[in-house]
Amino acid sequence: MIILQGQQLSRHFGSDVLFENIHIAIQDQSRIGLVGRNGTGKSTLLKILASIEQSDSGQISMVKQLKIGYLDQHSAVNTENTIWEEMLHVFDDVIALQDRLNRIALSLSDEAILNDEKAYQETLSQYDTLQHELDNRGGYQYEATIKSVLNGFKFYEKDYHQSIGNLSGGQKTRLALAKLLLEKPDLLILDEPTNHLDIDTLSWLETYLINYQGALLIVSHDRYFLDKVVKEIYEISQKQIHHYKGNYSYYLEERDKRLALEWKQYEKQQEEIEKLEDFIAKNIVRASTTKRAQSRRKQLEKMVRLEKPKGDEKSARLTFVTEKESGNVVLQAEQLGIGYEDTLLAYPIDLDIRKQQAIAVVGPNGIGKTTLLKTLLGTLPTVKGHYKVGANVSIGYYDQEQRHLTPTKDVLSELWDDYPLMNEKDVRSVLGSFLFSGDDVKKLVASLSGGEKARLLLAKLALQKDNFLILDEPTNHLDLDSKEVLENALIDFDGTLLFISHDRYFINRVATSVLELSKNGSTLYIGDYDYYIEKKSQEKQEILIEQEKNVSIQQSDYTLSKEKQKQKRQLERQLETLEQQMHDCQERIGNIEESLASPDVFTNHEESYRLNTQLEEERQKYDTYLNEWETVALTLEDLPI
């Protein structure tokens, strides 16, 4: 069932057309990815569909009472609340219902109602109705649901009473997403939901969204994420929209096939047009062939001419070259501890970076990935250990915070001031290769988008010609095409790379090794991201097997111990029985010996014979019991407990 539909939507900025004639249909279980270059209007289209902004033409239709949840890159939460208070507000109506139910439960014990049969039955019926409604709305599970979602976003019980005002921007964005997921809207519209998420949280979010009971419309530059979550792609390109039934990888294949087919059809038609025009030109003046030429002219006039296919938009051109070659040993660190003052984030870290290696640094948020890079750059002191940079190594650094740009400069000056010996034409040529052309170079840096600032930083970095690039989240703010350009440039780079990225596809293409940071230091995995994930999975499996083995041993030891305890109790009972039997034997022997000493028995040979026989039997019994007792006692003594 279609729950929302946009028809012939357009958006203009003055005389400039952002997009037009946009058609999009969202089903109740849709999993849609919206892709396109930066600046094509993806975020604007999301806001129009979420009824936050208005389109300049076209219409949007939706089912009645459609609940839409919208998250952009700047979504806010109430900074005056604690984390737990903010999440509880999602369930205000459920909590109110619970309070009402409790009040009715109390009223059922009121004597006035108990003595009024009609009132009692009405109150009881009301209680049953509310109880059923509360059950349906998960009234007894909402706290567990909150904890589950918060845990997925790395907010733990110790954080619940922390003020939101004290959180970082990335933490607030994660919290806003957590709150939106708890609200469970019919249509979830997410603009770059993977920003500020580490790899573990990304995996959790993927699983959550795959199982989400509602429709999804997502803008994301994370290709792994799109491949896992979405089942159809809408692409905005050349101000138009194209629809593909499949995930992101399918879209890439089908887009290339579509463009190839359009070119083939266009070229075939152009050949036909050329033949018709040539025939007409040669035969229109001849009396014998003029009718045939006129017929071909009519055929040409009736032909529906295909537009020349619009290939993909212009891509940036990026190349990293080195001015000098470094030594084989680029950087080494031994027993390195990183952190701030008395706070040790990760230790010990051991590094041996060699020429032309490409090492990706991964780990949970807050573990010190950026701190490691800044420590190796010398901008932060080491907390423990030491490191050494190799011979002829020149370091270039990309800062994810983009602080190495001057907001008051224009684009041209930002680059030219760093390289004043270059002539203006060459500077403009470099900027043009990074998609800054014409009046774009006169824009102030402060007015640039995140993606434009990223391209400008990369342009500056490329001109430095360093042989060791240290990159902190270089794919942030870049659209999918620019990411691919950067990937190819780094793959072709003949220097050494050390970089942080949460983009798993990017890591998989560029990295030759993965360095995982944890509180216990560093672990190096020689291979790409897929290899890293495979090894991590193996390690987890080995840990589980070891845990199961330990549990099995413990259970076996416990079972064995129980058996030994049981055996001990049985032996102890045997000893008690034997001791009692020996005691009884001694009493009987004593009685018989006393009887034999009596004069009456002594003179009565038959009685004396009978008692002597009985005495011998009792003594034999006693000896038997004694032997058994010694055997059991020795067994009990040797029994290990």
ZIHU-V901576 format. One record per backbone hydrogen bond with DSSP energy under -1.0 kcal/mol. CO is the residue of the C=O (numbers start at 1). NH is the residue of the N-H. If there is no record, write none. Layout:
# ZIHU-V901576
CO/NH
CO/NH
This chain:
# ZIHU-V901576
1/28
3/63
4/26
5/61
6/24
7/59
9/22
10/56
11/18
11/19
13/16
16/13
19/11
22/9
24/6
26/3
26/4
27/30
30/216
31/231
31/232
32/218
33/234
35/236
37/40
41/45
42/46
43/47
44/48
45/49
46/50
47/52
47/53
48/51
57/10
59/7
61/5
63/66
67/186
67/187
69/189
71/191
72/75
78/81
79/165
81/164
82/86
83/87
84/88
85/89
87/90
88/91
89/92
91/95
92/96
93/97
94/98
95/99
96/100
97/101
98/102
99/103
100/104
101/105
102/106
103/107
104/108
106/109
107/110
110/114
111/115
116/120
117/121
118/122
119/123
120/124
121/125
122/126
123/127
124/128
125/129
126/130
127/131
128/132
129/133
130/134
131/135
132/136
133/137
134/139
135/138
138/141
141/145
142/146
143/147
144/148
145/149
146/150
147/151
148/152
149/153
150/155
151/154
156/159
159/162
160/84
162/83
163/166
164/167
168/172
169/173
170/174
171/175
172/176
173/177
174/178
175/179
176/180
177/181
178/182
179/183
186/215
187/69
188/217
189/71
190/219
192/195
194/197
198/202
199/203
200/204
201/205
202/206
203/207
204/208
205/209
206/210
207/211
209/212
212/214
215/188
216/32
217/190
218/34
219/192
222/226
223/227
224/228
225/229
226/230
232/33
233/244
234/35
235/242
237/240
239/20
240/237
242/235
244/233
244/246
247/251
248/252
249/253
250/254
251/255
252/256
253/257
254/258
255/259
256/260
257/261
258/262
259/263
260/264
261/265
262/266
263/267
264/268
265/269
266/270
267/271
268/272
269/273
270/274
271/275
272/276
273/277
274/278
275/279
276/280
277/281
278/282
279/283
280/284
286/290
289/293
290/294
291/295
292/296
293/297
294/298
295/299
296/300
297/301
298/302
328/355
330/390
331/353
332/388
333/351
334/386
336/349
337/383
337/384
338/345
338/346
340/343
343/340
346/338
348/522
349/336
351/333
353/330
353/331
354/357
357/497
358/512
358/513
359/499
360/515
362/517
364/367
368/372
369/373
370/374
371/375
372/376
373/377
374/379
374/380
384/337
386/334
388/332
391/327
394/468
396/470
398/472
399/402
406/409
407/446
409/445
410/414
411/415
412/416
413/417
419/422
423/427
424/428
425/429
426/430
427/431
428/432
429/433
431/436
432/435
433/317
437/440
438/441
439/442
440/443
441/412
443/411
444/447
445/448
449/453
450/454
451/455
452/456
453/457
454/458
455/459
456/460
457/461
458/462
459/463
465/323
467/496
468/396
469/498
470/398
471/500
473/476
475/478
479/483
480/484
481/485
482/486
483/487
484/488
485/489
486/490
487/491
488/492
496/469
497/359
498/471
499/361
500/473
502/504
503/507
504/508
505/509
506/510
507/511
513/360
514/525
515/362
516/523
518/521
519/347
521/518
523/516
525/514
525/527
528/532
529/533
530/534
531/535
532/536
533/537
534/538
535/539
536/540
537/541
538/542
539/543
540/544
541/545
542/546
543/547
544/548
545/549
546/550
547/551
548/552
549/553
550/554
551/555
552/556
553/557
554/558
555/559
556/560
557/561
558/562
559/563
560/564
561/565
562/566
563/567
564/568
565/569
566/570
567/571
568/572
569/573
570/574
571/575
572/576
573/577
574/578
575/579
576/580
577/581
578/582
579/583
580/584
581/585
582/586
583/587
584/588
585/589
586/590
587/591
588/592
589/593
590/594
591/595
592/596
593/597
595/598
598/602
599/603
604/608
605/609
606/610
607/611
608/612
609/613
610/614
611/615
612/616
613/617
614/618
615/619
616/620
617/621
618/622
619/623
620/624
621/625
622/626
623/627
624/628
625/629
626/630
627/631
628/632
629/633
630/634
631/635
632/636
633/637
634/638
